[in-house]
Each structure stands twice: as C-alpha cells, then as structure tokens.
C-alpha cells in the first residue's frame, strides 16, 4: 500500500461508501489521478476539487486536507 498523505479524506470517502472510481468521476479526473493526489505523489488537489470534496463530506477544507489525524476519545 502506498503512503497516504490525506488520511482524513481517505477515511471520509471510505466511511461514506465511495470508491476511488466514483470520487474521481465526481471530480472529473481519472481514478489513477485521484490516487496520485491522495498519496501526494506528483499531484495535488485544486481549489475547485477541494471545495467539491468539502461540500460532499460536509467538512472544512483545512480539516479534510490536514496531514494529521485527530482521534476522538
């Protein structure tokens, strides 16, 4: 498994039952490009993509794209 840069995004789309293919289609990018963006390799999310994902998952952009994970106790 590749190292994931955006764990919060990864967790959100998994919890909501989305596949990378579905998420990529919503962003109008290929699943391969989405994968590169999630692991932070040679690609990053654009502001329009970040806004779409923020609205989709009802999370602030800075939280969704944080590189640290908050654990609720």
Rosetta blueprint (number, residue, H / E / L):
1 X L
2 X L
3 X L
4 X L
5 X L
6 X L
7 X H
8 X H
9 X H
10 X H
11 X H
12 X H
13 X H
14 X H
15 X H
16 X L
17 X L
18 X L
19 X L
20 X H
21 X H
22 X H
23 X H
24 X H
25 X H
26 X H
27 X H
28 X L
29 X L
30 X L
31 X H
32 X H
33 X H
34 X H
35 X H
36 X H
37 X H
38 X H
39 X H
40 X L
41 X L
42 X L
43 X L
44 X L
45 X L
46 X L
47 X H
48 X H
49 X H
50 X H
51 X H
52 X H
53 X H
54 X H
55 X H
56 X H
57 X H
58 X L
59 X L
60 X L
61 X H
62 X H
63 X H
64 X H
65 X L
66 X L
67 X L
68 X L
69 X L
70 X L
71 X L
72 X L
73 X L
